[in-house]
Amino acid sequence: MSDLDNKPWYDGITRYQWLVLTVACLGWIFDVFEGQVFVASMQDAMPDLLGTSPDDPKVSGWNNWAFGSFMLGGAVGGIFFGMMSDRVGRTKTMMITILFYSAFTCVTAFAQQPWHMVVLRFFVAMGVGGEWAVASAMVAEVMPKRARAITSSIFHASSVFGTLLAVAAISLLIGNQELNASLAEKGIDGWRIGFAIGALPALLILWIRWKLKEPDSWKAARERAKNDPTQKQGRLGELFAKPQLRSTLVGVTLATVGLVTFWGIHIYGKNALMRNTQAEVLRIENIPTDADKAVKAVAYEKHKSKIKSSEMLSMTFNTIGGGLGLILFGAISNRMGRKGAFIMYHAVAFVMVLILFKVLIPDPETSNLTYMIFLPVFGFFTLGMHAGYAVYFPELYPTRLRGTGAGFCFNMGRLGTAAAFFFFGSLATPLLPEQQALWLSPLYIVGLVVVLFGKETRGEELPD
């Protein structure tokens, strides 16, 4: 091991490299905000659009269709913009993707029908999926080898700030009883303002245009492509050629497991404190737990702000734990190897899901304190593995295919996720989120097995 390798990971990182990481993180923060603002407000937005109560099974069905549309859009955008970034450049493509998700999130504020939400989630996700593909490739290419895993984890971990921004916005606009009532008097739905805020990230484009340049490795790949037809950039078919096929299959499967379980399991950690508060509301109103849904819906509406605050508090604890899991993935994978880290995260996540959804939530005696201790651990392992995609996928492909390959692997995982949610959305009797989570939990075991077939890339230079 050289003296360079013995230095701290941050030693020698230039101001420009820090700038690239900062811009990538900001793009990803707003990227995730655009996705999570729907998660935080879906129990308010969809009932408003349907003109019904949150407990109506139609709400769950339409929300699943919206999730499925979001996953499908992410797959299309991730592949398309990933290829574009290899062909025309990282910075140009990053600007386009940010403009894409900012504009369509803002337009969502004007949705009038459930299908409007479903369609607009597709276009928002195109920008979301594309931005990740570009930013993850750029961070990997700009950073020195010893810092790559850590900075890629930092990049992906910045997503928690996007989630927390969404929680804060929706908590203020819906969870604040006085503000919510004031907006309602003016005929304004609080959740609409949360989506309108989505226009703000577009301002980041100006900074990117002013400050960032194309990575040297991308410029070198462009020159090689001019002189050698076999080195053309962004060719999707090459991902299925023999040198790349195994990596592509492993990457797509890992991302599918991670994304299905994120949207079908991890996000429902937010239900823990919410269920306790709903039970408390029923006790306050002297309503039995087996009462008619319409009767319970009236009680829940009366205490809407209290229930929403509990839901957002759960989401916060879950997200903080997830953030720690993300940011530490790089350091853990430097010690255990990329494959070893993935195996540990998947195995523990499976156990955490069984404990939360099969033991804790069904038990009415579970205390809020228990949830506050457990949720960060649950979030650490059910979300933390996602940083591995930003660390691992760019290491699998040469520069000419890096955006295409990383974008394809991460976002093709959204197709499996879309299929899962279209299935759940089509059920005649929609499952409760807790039931859905238990159905999906064996996927963690699938991920654990699949990673055994992948390459170990710890300590290696990025392929040219």
C-alpha positions in Angstrom: 0.0 0.0 0.0 1.4 3.4 -1.0 1.8 6.4 1.2 -1.0 8.0 -0.8 -3.3 5.1 0.2 -2.4 5.6 3.9 -3.6 9.2 3.9 -7.0 10.2 5.2 -9.7 9.9 2.5 -10.2 13.7 2.4 -6.5 14.6 2.2 -5.6 16.4 -1.0 -9.2 16.8 -2.3 -9.2 20.1 -4.3 -11.7 23.0 -4.0 -13.1 22.0 -7.4 -13.6 18.4 -6.3 -15.5 19.6 -3.2 -17.5 21.8 -5.5 -18.5 18.9 -7.7 -19.5 16.9 -4.7 -21.6 19.9 -3.3 -23.4 20.4 -6.6 -24.1 16.7 -7.0 -25.5 16.6 -3.5 -27.7 19.6 -3.9 -29.1 18.1 -7.1 -29.8 14.8 -5.4 -31.3 16.6 -2.3 -33.8 18.4 -4.5 -34.2 15.3 -6.6 -35.3 13.3 -3.5 -37.5 16.2 -2.2 -39.5 15.9 -5.5 -40.1 12.2 -4.8 -40.6 12.4 -1.1 -43.1 15.3 -1.1 -45.6 12.9 -2.6 -44.8 10.3 0.1 -45.3 12.8 2.9 -48.6 14.2 1.4 -50.1 11.2 -0.3 -52.6 10.6 2.5 -53.9 14.1 1.9 -53.4 14.8 -1.8 -55.1 11.7 -3.1 -58.1 11.8 -0.8 -58.6 15.5 -1.9 -58.4 14.5 -5.6 -60.8 11.6 -5.1 -63.2 13.5 -2.7 -63.0 10.8 -0.1 -61.4 9.8 3.2 -57.8 8.6 3.6 -59.0 5.1 4.7 -61.0 4.6 1.5 -59.3 1.6 -0.3 -59.4 3.7 -3.5 -56.8 6.0 -2.0 -54.3 3.1 -1.5 -55.0 1.8 -5.0 -54.4 5.2 -6.7 -51.3 5.8 -4.6 -49.9 2.5 -5.8 -50.6 3.5 -9.4 -48.8 6.8 -8.7 -45.8 4.9 -7.2 -45.8 2.6 -10.2 -45.8 5.5 -12.6 -43.0 7.2 -10.7 -40.9 4.0 -11.0 -41.6 3.6 -14.7 -40.6 7.2 -15.4 -37.4 6.8 -13.4 -36.5 3.8 -15.5 -37.1 5.6 -18.8 -35.3 8.8 -17.6 -32.4 7.0 -16.0 -31.6 5.1 -19.1 -32.2 7.9 -21.6 -30.3 10.6 -19.6 -27.6 8.2 -18.6 -26.9 7.5 -22.3 -27.1 11.3 -23.0 -24.5 12.0 -20.3 -22.0 9.6 -21.9 -22.6 11.1 -25.3 -22.9 14.9 -24.8 -21.4 15.4 -21.3 -22.2 15.2 -17.6 -22.8 18.9 -16.9 -25.2 19.6 -19.8 -27.3 16.5 -19.0 -27.4 17.3 -15.3 -28.9 20.7 -16.1 -31.6 19.2 -18.3 -32.6 16.6 -15.7 -32.9 19.2 -12.9 -35.0 21.4 -15.1 -37.2 18.4 -15.9 -38.0 17.3 -12.4 -38.4 20.9 -11.1 -40.9 21.9 -13.8 -43.1 18.8 -13.5 -43.2 18.8 -9.7 -44.4 22.4 -9.9 -47.1 21.5 -12.4 -48.3 18.8 -10.0 -49.6 21.6 -7.7 -52.4 22.1 -10.3 -53.5 18.5 -10.5 -57.3 18.1 -10.5 -57.8 14.4 -11.0 -56.0 11.3 -9.6 -54.8 10.4 -13.1 -53.2 13.8 -13.4 -51.0 12.9 -10.4 -50.2 9.5 -11.9 -49.1 11.0 -15.2 -47.1 13.8 -13.7 -45.2 11.5 -11.4 -43.9 9.7 -14.5 -42.4 12.9 -15.9 -41.0 14.0 -12.5 -39.3 10.7 -12.2 -37.7 10.9 -15.6 -35.6 13.9 -14.3 -35.1 12.2 -10.9 -33.7 9.0 -12.4 -31.5 10.8 -14.9 -30.0 13.2 -12.4 -28.8 10.3 -10.2 -27.1 8.6 -13.1 -25.2 11.7 -14.2 -24.2 12.8 -10.7 -23.0 9.4 -9.5 -20.8 9.0 -12.5 -19.4 12.5 -12.2 -18.5 12.2 -8.5 -16.8 8.8 -9.2 -14.8 10.3 -12.1 -13.7 13.4 -10.3 -12.6 12.0 -6.9 -9.3 10.2 -6.2 -9.5 6.5 -5.6 -9.0 6.6 -1.8 -11.9 9.0 -1.5 -14.3 7.5 -4.0 -16.3 5.2 -1.8 -16.7 7.8 1.0 -17.6 10.7 -1.3 -20.1 8.5 -3.3 -21.7 7.5 0.0 -21.8 11.2 1.1 -23.4 12.0 -2.3 -26.2 9.4 -1.9 -26.6 10.1 1.9 -27.5 13.7 1.1 -30.8 12.3 0.0 -32.0 12.4 3.6 -32.0 16.2 3.5 -34.4 16.0 0.6 -36.7 13.7 2.7 -36.4 16.0 5.7 -37.2 19.0 3.6 -40.3 17.2 2.3 -41.3 16.3 5.9 -40.8 19.9 7.1 -42.8 21.3 4.2 -45.7 19.0 4.6 -45.6 19.2 8.4 -45.8 23.0 8.2 -48.5 23.0 5.5 -50.7 20.2 6.8 -49.6 19.3 10.3 -49.9 22.9 11.5 -53.6 23.2 12.5 -53.8 27.0 12.3 -52.0 27.4 9.0 -53.9 24.5 7.5 -57.2 26.0 8.6 -56.1 29.5 7.2 -55.2 28.0 3.8 -58.5 26.0 3.7 -60.4 29.2 4.3 -58.8 30.6 1.2 -59.6 27.5 -0.8 -55.9 26.4 -0.9 -54.8 22.8 -0.2 -51.6 22.8 1.8 -50.2 19.8 -0.1 -50.4 21.9 -3.4 -47.9 24.4 -2.0 -45.5 21.6 -1.2 -45.4 20.6 -4.8 -45.2 24.3 -6.0 -42.0 24.6 -4.0 -40.5 22.1 -6.4 -39.8 24.8 -8.9 -37.0 26.2 -6.8 -34.3 23.6 -7.7 -34.3 25.0 -11.2 -32.1 27.8 -9.9 -29.3 25.3 -9.4 -28.9 25.2 -13.1 -27.3 28.6 -13.2 -24.6 27.5 -10.7 -23.9 24.3 -12.6 -23.6 26.3 -15.9 -21.2 28.8 -14.3 -19.0 26.5 -12.2 -18.8 22.9 -13.5 -16.7 21.5 -16.4 -16.7 18.1 -18.0 -14.5 15.5 -16.2 -11.1 14.8 -17.8 -11.8 11.1 -18.1 -15.0 11.9 -20.1 -13.0 14.2 -22.4 -10.5 11.4 -22.9 -13.2 8.9 -23.7 -14.7 11.3 -26.2 -11.3 11.6 -28.0 -10.9 7.8 -28.1 -14.4 7.5 -29.6 -13.5 9.8 -32.4 -10.6 7.6 -33.5 -11.9 4.1 -32.6 -15.5 3.0 -33.6 -15.4 0.3 -30.9 -15.0 3.0 -28.2 -18.2 4.8 -29.0 -19.9 6.4 -25.9 -23.3 5.5 -24.4 -24.1 2.4 -26.4 -26.8 0.5 -24.5 -26.2 -2.8 -26.3 -22.7 -3.0 -24.8 -24.1 -3.5 -21.4 -25.2 -7.0 -22.5 -22.0 -8.0 -24.2 -19.8 -10.6 -22.4 -17.4 -8.2 -20.6 -20.3 -6.3 -19.0 -23.2 -8.8 -18.8 -22.6 -10.2 -15.4 -22.2 -6.7 -13.9 -25.4 -5.5 -15.5 -27.5 -8.5 -14.3 -26.2 -8.2 -10.7 -26.6 -4.4 -10.7 -30.1 -4.5 -12.1 -31.2 -7.1 -9.6 -29.6 -5.3 -6.6 -31.3 -2.1 -7.6 -34.6 -3.8 -8.1 -34.5 -5.3 -4.6 -33.4 -2.0 -3.1 -36.1 0.1 -4.8 -39.0 -2.3 -4.4 -38.2 -2.6 -0.7 -37.6 1.2 -0.3 -41.0 2.1 -1.7 -42.8 -0.9 -0.4 -41.2 -1.3 3.0 -38.8 1.4 4.2 -41.2 4.4 3.7 -43.8 2.7 5.8 -41.6 3.1 8.9 -43.6 6.3 9.0 -46.7 4.4 10.0 -45.3 3.3 13.4 -46.1 6.4 15.6 -49.0 7.2 13.3 -50.8 4.0 14.2 -50.2 4.7 17.9 -51.7 8.1 17.5 -54.7 6.8 15.6 -55.4 4.3 18.4 -55.1 7.1 20.9 -57.6 9.2 18.9 -60.1 6.3 18.9 -59.7 6.0 22.7 -60.3 9.8 23.2 -63.4 9.7 21.0 -64.6 6.4 22.7 -64.7 4.6 19.3 -64.0 0.9 19.3 -61.2 -0.4 17.1 -63.6 -2.5 15.0 -65.9 0.4 14.3 -67.0 1.2 10.7 -64.3 2.9 8.6 -66.5 6.0 8.0 -66.9 6.5 11.8 -63.1 6.2 12.3 -62.4 8.5 9.4 -64.5 11.3 11.0 -62.4 10.9 14.2 -59.1 10.9 12.3 -60.2 14.0 10.4 -60.9 15.8 13.7 -57.4 15.1 14.9 -55.8 15.3 11.4 -52.9 17.6 12.5 -52.0 15.4 15.5 -51.9 12.2 13.4 -49.9 13.9 10.6 -47.4 15.2 13.1 -46.9 11.6 14.4 -46.5 10.3 10.9 -43.9 12.9 10.1 -42.1 12.3 13.4 -41.8 8.6 12.5 -40.6 9.5 9.0 -37.9 11.7 10.6 -36.5 9.0 12.9 -36.6 6.5 10.1 -34.8 9.0 7.8 -32.1 10.0 10.3 -31.2 6.3 10.8 -31.3 5.8 7.0 -28.9 8.7 6.5 -26.4 7.2 8.9 -26.6 3.9 7.1 -26.0 5.7 3.8 -23.1 7.8 4.8 -21.3 4.9 6.6 -21.7 2.4 3.6 -18.5 3.7 2.0 -16.4 3.2 5.1 -18.0 -0.2 5.8 -17.4 -1.3 2.2 -13.8 -0.2 2.4 -13.3 -2.6 5.3 -15.6 -5.5 4.4 -15.5 -5.1 0.6 -18.4 -3.9 -1.5 -20.0 -7.4 -1.5 -19.6 -7.9 2.2 -21.3 -4.6 3.0 -24.2 -5.4 0.8 -24.6 -8.9 2.4 -24.6 -7.4 5.9 -27.2 -4.7 5.1 -29.6 -7.1 3.3 -29.4 -9.7 6.1 -30.1 -7.3 9.0 -32.8 -5.4 7.0 -34.7 -8.6 6.6 -34.7 -9.2 10.4 -35.6 -5.5 11.1 -38.7 -5.7 8.8 -40.0 -8.8 10.5 -39.6 -7.2 13.9 -41.3 -3.9 13.0 -44.3 -5.1 10.9 -44.9 -8.5 12.6 -44.1 -7.7 16.2 -44.1 -4.1 17.1 -46.8 -2.4 15.1 -49.4 -5.2 15.6 -48.8 -4.9 19.4 -51.0 -2.0 20.8 -48.7 -1.9 23.9 -45.7 -0.9 21.9 -44.6 2.5 23.3 -43.6 5.6 21.4 -40.2 5.4 23.1 -39.6 1.9 21.7 -40.4 3.1 18.2 -38.0 6.1 18.6 -35.2 3.7 19.5 -36.0 1.1 16.9 -36.8 3.3 13.8 -33.3 4.7 13.3 -31.9 1.1 13.4 -34.7 0.0 11.0 -33.9 2.9 8.7 -30.1 2.4 8.9 -30.3 -1.1 7.3 -33.4 -0.8 5.0 -32.1 2.4 3.4 -28.3 2.4 3.9 -27.6 -0.2 1.1 -28.7 2.4 -1.5 -25.4 4.3 -1.1 -23.8 1.1 -2.4 -25.4 1.7 -5.8 -23.6 5.1 -6.1 -20.3 3.5 -4.9 -20.5 0.2 -6.8 -22.2 0.7 -10.1 -19.8 3.4 -11.5 -16.9 1.1 -10.6 -18.3 -1.7 -12.8 -18.1 0.1 -16.2 -15.6 1.9 -18.4 -15.9 5.7 -18.8 -17.6 5.5 -22.1 -20.4 3.4 -20.5 -20.4 4.7 -17.0 -23.4 7.0 -17.1 -25.3 4.5 -19.3 -24.4 1.5 -17.1 -25.0 3.1 -13.7 -28.2 4.7 -14.9 -29.4 1.5 -16.5 -28.7 -0.6 -13.4 -30.2 1.8 -10.9 -33.2 2.8 -12.9 -34.1 -0.6 -14.5 -34.7 -1.5 -10.9 -37.6 0.9 -11.1 -39.3 -1.3 -13.7 -39.5 -4.2 -11.2 -40.7 -1.7 -8.6 -43.3 -0.3 -11.1 -44.5 -3.9 -11.8 -44.9 -4.6 -8.0 -46.9 -1.4 -7.4 -49.1 -1.9 -10.5 -49.8 -5.4 -9.1 -50.7 -4.0 -5.7 -52.7 -1.2 -7.2 -54.8 -3.7 -9.2 -55.8 -5.9 -6.3 -59.6 -5.9 -5.7 -58.9 -5.5 -2.0 -55.7 -3.4 -1.5 -53.3 -4.6 1.2 -52.5 -2.4 4.2 -49.0 -1.1 4.0 -47.9 -3.3 6.8 -49.1 -6.4 5.0 -47.5 -5.3 1.8 -44.2 -4.9 3.6 -44.2 -8.4 4.9 -45.0 -9.8 1.5 -42.0 -8.0 0.0 -39.5 -8.8 2.9 -38.0 -12.0 1.3 -36.6 -9.8 -1.4 -33.8 -8.9 1.0 -32.7 -12.6 0.9 -32.7 -12.5 -2.9 -30.4 -9.4 -2.8 -28.1 -11.2 -0.4 -27.7 -14.2 -2.7 -27.3 -12.2 -6.0 -24.5 -10.0 -4.7 -22.4 -13.2 -4.3 -22.2 -13.4 -8.1 -20.9 -9.8 -8.5 -17.3 -8.5 -8.9 -15.4 -7.2 -5.9 -14.2 -3.7 -6.9 -12.7 -2.5 -3.5 -9.3 -0.7 -4.0 -9.4 -0.8 -7.8 -9.0 2.1 -10.2 -12.0 3.0 -12.3 -11.9 1.2 -15.7 -11.0 3.5 -18.6 
